[in-house]
Amino acid sequence: PTMAHSLSPKCTPLKHKYDACFNAWFEGYLERAVSSATAPSEERQASSRRKAGEYEASCWKIWTSYWEYVQVPLLSFGSGR
């Protein structure tokens, strides 16, 4: 599948990197959610915390880099420049 481009073409490679990371993480999240659907609440909560930690370890830095990078085009777009 083709990923969407960023607001600014210069930001697109970093957006694609984040999208790929998030999609891989989310696929694992969904698989775990389905497989633990009948597990006790405590196990599901622990599983969710682990997945949140995995996201932070693998995707959060990419997201913050992309977000910082895209702020310049967003601010100039909002100001009408």
N, CA, C and O atoms as a Tinker XYZ file with bonds, in Angstrom:
   324  protein
     1  N      0.823000   -1.200000    0.000000    73     2
     2  CA     0.000000    0.000000    0.000000    64     1     3
     3  C      0.865000    1.261000    0.000000    63     2     4     5
     4  O      1.919000    1.315000    0.634000    81     3
     5  N      0.400000    2.249000   -0.713000    73     3     6
     6  CA     1.103000    3.517000   -0.780000    64     5     7
     7  C      0.738000    4.367000    0.426000    63     6     8     9
     8  O     -0.432000    4.495000    0.787000    81     7
     9  N      1.767000    4.948000    1.044000    73     7    10
    10  CA     1.528000    5.808000    2.196000    64     9    11
    11  C      1.299000    7.234000    1.718000    63    10    12    13
    12  O      1.814000    7.643000    0.677000    81    11
    13  N      0.526000    7.978000    2.485000    73    11    14
    14  CA     0.242000    9.368000    2.154000    64    13    15
    15  C      1.502000   10.215000    2.310000    63    14    16    17
    16  O      2.396000    9.897000    3.094000    81    15
    17  N      1.544000   11.284000    1.553000    73    15    18
    18  CA     2.655000   12.218000    1.659000    64    17    19
    19  C      2.419000   13.171000    2.822000    63    18    20    21
    20  O      1.294000   13.327000    3.296000    81    19
    21  N      3.474000   13.792000    3.262000    73    19    22
    22  CA     3.396000   14.772000    4.328000    64    21    23
    23  C      2.913000   16.103000    3.764000    63    22    24    25
    24  O      2.867000   16.297000    2.550000    81    23
    25  N      2.559000   17.005000    4.655000    73    23    26
    26  CA     2.160000   18.355000    4.263000    64    25    27
    27  C      3.272000   19.020000    3.455000    63    26    28    29
    28  O      3.007000   19.731000    2.486000    81    27
    29  N      4.502000   18.785000    3.857000    73    27    30
    30  CA     5.663000   19.314000    3.146000    64    29    31
    31  C      6.428000   18.150000    2.518000    63    30    32    33
    32  O      6.742000   17.182000    3.210000    81    31
    33  N      6.730000   18.222000    1.230000    73    31    34
    34  CA     7.476000   17.131000    0.592000    64    33    35
    35  C      8.789000   16.801000    1.299000    63    34    36    37
    36  O      9.215000   15.646000    1.304000    81    35
    37  N      9.434000   17.803000    1.895000    73    35    38
    38  CA    10.686000   17.561000    2.613000    64    37    39
    39  C     10.482000   16.654000    3.820000    63    38    40    41
    40  O     11.415000   15.972000    4.246000    81    39
    41  N      9.283000   16.639000    4.371000    73    39    42
    42  CA     8.976000   15.842000    5.564000    64    41    43
    43  C      8.525000   14.421000    5.223000    63    42    44    45
    44  O      8.455000   13.567000    6.107000    81    43
    45  N      8.222000   14.164000    3.963000    73    43    46
    46  CA     7.635000   12.884000    3.570000    64    45    47
    47  C      8.480000   11.666000    3.939000    63    46    48    49
    48  O      7.917000   10.696000    4.448000    81    47
    49  N      9.803000   11.654000    3.713000    73    47    50
    50  CA    10.569000   10.457000    4.097000    64    49    51
    51  C     10.460000   10.127000    5.593000    63    50    52    53
    52  O     10.343000    8.960000    5.967000    81    51
    53  N     10.499000   11.149000    6.434000    73    51    54
    54  CA    10.372000   10.914000    7.870000    64    53    55
    55  C      8.963000   10.451000    8.222000    63    54    56    57
    56  O      8.794000    9.611000    9.106000    81    55
    57  N      7.951000   10.984000    7.543000    73    55    58
    58  CA     6.573000   10.538000    7.777000    64    57    59
    59  C      6.424000    9.075000    7.390000    63    58    60    61
    60  O      5.794000    8.306000    8.117000    81    59
    61  N      6.989000    8.682000    6.265000    73    59    62
    62  CA     6.902000    7.283000    5.836000    64    61    63
    63  C      7.611000    6.366000    6.828000    63    62    64    65
    64  O      7.144000    5.259000    7.096000    81    63
    65  N      8.728000    6.820000    7.370000    73    63    66
    66  CA     9.443000    6.025000    8.375000    64    65    67
    67  C      8.562000    5.835000    9.612000    63    66    68    69
    68  O      8.472000    4.732000   10.152000    81    67
    69  N      7.911000    6.922000   10.058000    73    67    70
    70  CA     7.019000    6.812000   11.216000    64    69    71
    71  C      5.823000    5.923000   10.889000    63    70    72    73
    72  O      5.462000    5.056000   11.685000    81    71
    73  N      5.214000    6.126000    9.740000    73    71    74
    74  CA     4.049000    5.318000    9.360000    64    73    75
    75  C      4.382000    3.829000    9.374000    63    74    76    77
    76  O      3.598000    3.018000    9.866000    81    75
    77  N      5.543000    3.474000    8.833000    73    75    78
    78  CA     5.950000    2.064000    8.805000    64    77    79
    79  C      6.137000    1.530000   10.218000    63    78    80    81
    80  O      5.721000    0.413000   10.525000    81    79
    81  N      6.764000    2.329000   11.078000    73    79    82
    82  CA     6.972000    1.913000   12.467000    64    81    83
    83  C      5.629000    1.736000   13.172000    63    82    84    85
    84  O      5.393000    0.719000   13.824000    81    83
    85  N      4.755000    2.726000   13.038000    73    83    86
    86  CA     3.454000    2.665000   13.701000    64    85    87
    87  C      2.636000    1.482000   13.193000    63    86    88    89
    88  O      2.036000    0.759000   13.988000    81    87
    89  N      2.607000    1.279000   11.881000    73    87    90
    90  CA     1.814000    0.179000   11.327000    64    89    91
    91  C      2.293000   -1.175000   11.835000    63    90    92    93
    92  O      1.479000   -2.043000   12.151000    81    91
    93  N      3.607000   -1.358000   11.915000    73    91    94
    94  CA     4.147000   -2.616000   12.446000    64    93    95
    95  C      3.776000   -2.773000   13.916000    63    94    96    97
    96  O      3.378000   -3.855000   14.347000    81    95
    97  N      3.906000   -1.692000   14.685000    73    95    98
    98  CA     3.552000   -1.739000   16.110000    64    97    99
    99  C      2.052000   -2.031000   16.266000    63    98   100   101
   100  O      1.665000   -2.875000   17.074000    81    99
   101  N      1.220000   -1.339000   15.500000    73    99   102
   102  CA    -0.227000   -1.485000   15.641000    64   101   103
   103  C     -0.689000   -2.884000   15.259000    63   102   104   105
   104  O     -1.603000   -3.425000   15.881000    81   103
   105  N     -0.074000   -3.468000   14.252000    73   103   106
   106  CA    -0.416000   -4.840000   13.870000    64   105   107
   107  C     -0.168000   -5.786000   15.047000    63   106   108   109
   108  O     -1.001000   -6.640000   15.349000    81   107
   109  N      0.970000   -5.630000   15.704000    73   107   110
   110  CA     1.270000   -6.436000   16.887000    64   109   111
   111  C      0.303000   -6.163000   18.023000    63   110   112   113
   112  O     -0.082000   -7.074000   18.756000    81   111
   113  N     -0.089000   -4.898000   18.164000    73   111   114
   114  CA    -1.051000   -4.521000   19.202000    64   113   115
   115  C     -2.385000   -5.220000   18.961000    63   114   116   117
   116  O     -2.980000   -5.770000   19.887000    81   115
   117  N     -2.848000   -5.196000   17.720000    73   115   118
   118  CA    -4.128000   -5.836000   17.409000    64   117   119
   119  C     -4.064000   -7.346000   17.601000    63   118   120   121
   120  O     -4.994000   -7.947000   18.138000    81   119
   121  N     -2.965000   -7.958000   17.163000    73   119   122
   122  CA    -2.820000   -9.406000   17.345000    64   121   123
   123  C     -2.877000   -9.765000   18.827000    63   122   124   125
   124  O     -3.552000  -10.717000   19.221000    81   123
   125  N     -2.170000   -9.001000   19.634000    73   123   126
   126  CA    -2.152000   -9.272000   21.068000    64   125   127
   127  C     -3.527000   -9.011000   21.686000    63   126   128   129
   128  O     -3.962000   -9.760000   22.561000    81   127
   129  N     -4.208000   -7.964000   21.240000    73   127   130
   130  CA    -5.534000   -7.649000   21.776000    64   129   131
   131  C     -6.524000   -8.763000   21.474000    63   130   132   133
   132  O     -7.320000   -9.140000   22.333000    81   131
   133  N     -6.476000   -9.287000   20.263000    73   131   134
   134  CA    -7.388000  -10.369000   19.879000    64   133   135
   135  C     -7.067000  -11.635000   20.659000    63   134   136   137
   136  O     -7.968000  -12.308000   21.159000    81   135
   137  N     -5.782000  -11.959000   20.763000    73   135   138
   138  CA    -5.410000  -13.206000   21.439000    64   137   139
   139  C     -5.647000  -13.151000   22.943000    63   138   140   141
   140  O     -5.795000  -14.193000   23.581000    81   139
   141  N     -5.685000  -11.954000   23.517000    73   139   142
   142  CA    -5.893000  -11.859000   24.964000    64   141   143
   143  C     -7.296000  -11.377000   25.318000    63   142   144   145
   144  O     -7.548000  -10.993000   26.460000    81   143
   145  N     -8.209000  -11.392000   24.351000    73   143   146
   146  CA    -9.562000  -10.872000   24.577000    64   145   147
   147  C    -10.286000  -11.585000   25.709000    63   146   148   149
   148  O    -11.111000  -10.980000   26.394000    81   147
   149  N     -9.992000  -12.852000   25.911000    73   147   150
   150  CA   -10.678000  -13.601000   26.968000    64   149   151
   151  C     -9.836000  -13.703000   28.238000    63   150   152   153
   152  O    -10.245000  -14.347000   29.204000    81   151
   153  N     -8.679000  -13.078000   28.238000    73   151   154
   154  CA    -7.804000  -13.118000   29.420000    64   153   155
   155  C     -8.381000  -12.230000   30.522000    63   154   156   157
   156  O     -9.171000  -11.327000   30.245000    81   155
   157  N     -7.990000  -12.484000   31.758000    73   155   158
   158  CA    -8.440000  -11.617000   32.856000    64   157   159
   159  C     -8.009000  -10.165000   32.626000    63   158   160   161
   160  O     -7.024000   -9.894000   31.938000    81   159
   161  N     -8.753000   -9.260000   33.205000    73   159   162
   162  CA    -8.520000   -7.830000   33.031000    64   161   163
   163  C     -7.082000   -7.422000   33.354000    63   162   164   165
   164  O     -6.497000   -6.608000   32.641000    81   163
   165  N     -6.515000   -7.977000   34.414000    73   163   166
   166  CA    -5.151000   -7.610000   34.814000    64   165   167
   167  C     -4.145000   -7.970000   33.719000    63   166   168   169
   168  O     -3.213000   -7.212000   33.450000    81   167
   169  N     -4.339000   -9.125000   33.094000    73   167   170
   170  CA    -3.440000   -9.544000   32.011000    64   169   171
   171  C     -3.571000   -8.621000   30.803000    63   170   172   173
   172  O     -2.570000   -8.260000   30.184000    81   171
   173  N     -4.792000   -8.241000   30.469000    73   171   174
   174  CA    -5.004000   -7.330000   29.335000    64   173   175
   175  C     -4.366000   -5.973000   29.611000    63   174   176   177
   176  O     -3.754000   -5.376000   28.726000    81   175
   177  N     -4.513000   -5.491000   30.842000    73   175   178
   178  CA    -3.914000   -4.202000   31.198000    64   177   179
   179  C     -2.391000   -4.270000   31.140000    63   178   180   181
   180  O     -1.746000   -3.345000   30.646000    81   179
   181  N     -1.817000   -5.352000   31.639000    73   179   182
   182  CA    -0.361000   -5.526000   31.594000    64   181   183
   183  C      0.115000   -5.603000   30.146000    63   182   184   185
   184  O      1.152000   -5.040000   29.796000    81   183
   185  N     -0.640000   -6.295000   29.315000    73   183   186
   186  CA    -0.294000   -6.406000   27.899000    64   185   187
   187  C     -0.334000   -5.032000   27.230000    63   186   188   189
   188  O      0.542000   -4.702000   26.430000    81   187
   189  N     -1.341000   -4.241000   27.555000    73   187   190
   190  CA    -1.448000   -2.890000   26.987000    64   189   191
   191  C     -0.277000   -2.018000   27.422000    63   190   192   193
   192  O      0.251000   -1.244000   26.625000    81   191
   193  N      0.127000   -2.138000   28.672000    73   191   194
   194  CA     1.281000   -1.364000   29.159000    64   193   195
   195  C      2.560000   -1.779000   28.432000    63   194   196   197
   196  O      3.381000   -0.931000   28.083000    81   195
   197  N      2.727000   -3.079000   28.206000    73   195   198
   198  CA     3.910000   -3.551000   27.472000    64   197   199
   199  C      3.920000   -2.993000   26.051000    63   198   200   201
   200  O      4.956000   -2.546000   25.558000    81   199
   201  N      2.764000   -3.023000   25.403000    73   199   202
   202  CA     2.696000   -2.508000   24.032000    64   201   203
   203  C      2.958000   -1.003000   24.009000    63   202   204   205
   204  O      3.594000   -0.505000   23.080000    81   203
   205  N      2.482000   -0.279000   25.006000    73   203   206
   206  CA     2.766000    1.161000   25.077000    64   205   207
   207  C      4.267000    1.384000   25.213000    63   206   208   209
   208  O      4.825000    2.283000   24.583000    81   207
   209  N      4.913000    0.572000   26.028000    73   207   210
   210  CA     6.364000    0.663000   26.181000    64   209   211
   211  C      7.090000    0.346000   24.887000    63   210   212   213
   212  O      8.089000    0.987000   24.560000    81   211
   213  N      6.593000   -0.639000   24.149000    73   211   214
   214  CA     7.189000   -0.986000   22.856000    64   213   215
   215  C      7.059000    0.176000   21.872000    63   214   216   217
   216  O      7.984000    0.469000   21.115000    81   215
   217  N      5.898000    0.834000   21.896000    73   215   218
   218  CA     5.704000    1.994000   21.016000    64   217   219
   219  C      6.704000    3.089000   21.368000    63   218   220   221
   220  O      7.367000    3.646000   20.493000    81   219
   221  N      6.803000    3.387000   22.651000    73   219   222
   222  CA     7.726000    4.439000   23.073000    64   221   223
   223  C      9.161000    4.104000   22.685000    63   222   224   225
   224  O      9.916000    4.985000   22.274000    81   223
   225  N      9.540000    2.839000   22.814000    73   223   226
   226  CA    10.911000    2.433000   22.495000    64   225   227
   227  C     11.189000    2.449000   20.993000    63   226   228   229
   228  O     12.300000    2.772000   20.575000    81   227
   229  N     10.194000    2.104000   20.182000    73   227   230
   230  CA    10.467000    1.958000   18.752000    64   229   231
   231  C      9.978000    3.121000   17.887000    63   230   232   233
   232  O     10.603000    3.416000   16.868000    81   231
   233  N      8.898000    3.784000   18.252000    73   231   234
   234  CA     8.300000    4.778000   17.352000    64   233   235
   235  C      8.267000    6.209000   17.890000    63   234   236   237
   236  O      8.185000    7.155000   17.106000    81   235
   237  N      8.328000    6.380000   19.193000    73   235   238
   238  CA     8.119000    7.716000   19.766000    64   237   239
   239  C      9.150000    8.726000   19.276000    63   238   240   241
   240  O      8.789000    9.853000   18.938000    81   239
   241  N     10.423000    8.347000   19.232000    73   239   242
   242  CA    11.455000    9.292000   18.778000    64   241   243
   243  C     11.241000    9.678000   17.317000    63   242   244   245
   244  O     11.468000   10.824000   16.930000    81   243
   245  N     10.808000    8.727000   16.522000    73   243   246
   246  CA    10.530000    9.032000   15.108000    64   245   247
   247  C      9.368000   10.017000   15.022000    63   246   248   249
   248  O      9.412000   10.974000   14.249000    81   247
   249  N      8.318000    9.775000   15.826000    73   247   250
   250  CA     7.158000   10.667000   15.824000    64   249   251
   251  C      7.550000   12.082000   16.236000    63   250   252   253
   252  O      7.165000   13.047000   15.575000    81   251
   253  N      8.310000   12.214000   17.318000    73   251   254
   254  CA     8.674000   13.558000   17.775000    64   253   255
   255  C      9.569000   14.257000   16.754000    63   254   256   257
   256  O      9.449000   15.466000   16.554000    81   255
   257  N     10.458000   13.514000   16.109000    73   255   258
   258  CA    11.296000   14.115000   15.059000    64   257   259
   259  C     10.429000   14.609000   13.899000    63   258   260   261
   260  O     10.616000   15.720000   13.403000    81   259
   261  N      9.492000   13.781000   13.479000    73   259   262
   262  CA     8.598000   14.179000   12.391000    64   261   263
   263  C      7.761000   15.386000   12.805000    63   262   264   265
   264  O      7.625000   16.337000   12.035000    81   263
   265  N      7.209000   15.358000   13.996000    73   263   266
   266  CA     6.356000   16.455000   14.465000    64   265   267
   267  C      7.136000   17.764000   14.510000    63   266   268   269
   268  O      6.631000   18.804000   14.087000    81   267
   269  N      8.371000   17.717000   15.024000    73   267   270
   270  CA     9.200000   18.923000   15.056000    64   269   271
   271  C      9.508000   19.401000   13.638000    63   270   272   273
   272  O      9.491000   20.602000   13.367000    81   271
   273  N      9.784000   18.479000   12.751000    73   271   274
   274  CA    10.128000   18.813000   11.376000    64   273   275
   275  C      8.953000   19.454000   10.645000    63   274   276   277
   276  O      9.147000   20.380000    9.857000    81   275
   277  N      7.751000   18.976000   10.895000    73   275   278
   278  CA     6.580000   19.458000   10.164000    64   277   279
   279  C      6.027000   20.764000   10.752000    63   278   280   281
   280  O      5.174000   21.396000   10.127000    81   279
   281  N      6.481000   21.174000   11.911000    73   279   282
   282  CA     5.980000   22.410000   12.515000    64   281   283
   283  C      6.233000   23.631000   11.639000    63   282   284   285
   284  O      5.368000   24.501000   11.537000    81   283
   285  N      7.390000   23.714000   11.011000    73   283   286
   286  CA     7.712000   24.876000   10.176000    64   285   287
   287  C      6.707000   25.013000    9.033000    63   286   288   289
   288  O      6.132000   26.089000    8.868000    81   287
   289  N      6.470000   23.960000    8.233000    73   287   290
   290  CA     5.460000   24.111000    7.174000    64   289   291
   291  C      4.053000   24.362000    7.724000    63   290   292   293
   292  O      3.278000   25.101000    7.118000    81   291
   293  N      3.723000   23.762000    8.853000    73   291   294
   294  CA     2.395000   23.987000    9.434000    64   293   295
   295  C      2.217000   25.434000    9.852000    63   294   296   297
   296  O      1.179000   26.042000    9.590000    81   295
   297  N      3.228000   25.982000   10.500000    73   295   298
   298  CA     3.135000   27.368000   10.953000    64   297   299
   299  C      3.060000   28.333000    9.774000    63   298   300   301
   300  O      2.297000   29.299000    9.817000    81   299
   301  N      3.838000   28.087000    8.727000    73   299   302
   302  CA     3.780000   28.984000    7.571000    64   301   303
   303  C      2.465000   28.803000    6.813000    63   302   304   305
   304  O      1.936000   29.769000    6.263000    81   303
   305  N      1.933000   27.585000    6.776000    73   303   306
   306  CA     0.637000   27.329000    6.139000    64   305   307
   307  C     -0.464000   28.069000    6.893000    63   306   308   309
   308  O     -1.325000   28.694000    6.274000    81   307
   309  N     -0.442000   28.001000    8.223000    73   307   310
   310  CA    -1.456000   28.656000    9.046000    64   309   311
   311  C     -1.397000   30.167000    8.967000    63   310   312   313
   312  O     -2.413000   30.840000    9.145000    81   311
   313  N     -0.221000   30.707000    8.701000    73   311   314
   314  CA    -0.095000   32.163000    8.639000    64   313   315
   315  C     -0.357000   32.699000    7.231000    63   314   316   317
   316  O     -0.370000   33.911000    7.016000    81   315
   317  N     -0.564000   31.795000    6.277000    73   315   318
   318  CA    -0.868000   32.209000    4.914000    64   317   319
   319  C      0.347000   32.578000    4.092000    63   318   320   321
   320  O      0.210000   33.175000    3.024000    81   319
   321  N      1.550000   32.231000    4.572000    73   319   322
   322  CA     2.775000   32.570000    3.817000    64   321   323
   323  C      2.964000   31.680000    2.630000    63   322   324
   324  O      3.939000   31.831000    1.893000    81   323
